[in-house]
Amino acid sequence: MYSIEMAYARMRELQDQANRSRAHKLAEPRARRLFGRAAAAKKR
C-alpha cells in the first residue's frame, strides 16, 4: 500500500535532490567568477 506519508517522503527526496543539483550548477560559475577576478587582480 502506498500511503500519504510515503508519497510525502518521496516528494521531499526529489526536492532535496533538485535543490542539490541546482546549488551545484550555480556554485561552479560563481566560484569561477570570484577566483577569476582574484587571479586578474593579482596579475596587475
CORUR-V84384 format. One record per helix or strand of 2 or more residues. SS is the DSSP state (2 for helix, 1 for strand). FROM is the first residue (numbers start at 0). TO is the last residue. If there is no record, write none. Layout:
BEGIN
ss=[SS/SS]
from=[FROM/FROM]
to=[TO/TO]
END
This chain:
BEGIN
ss=[2]
from=[3]
to=[42]
END
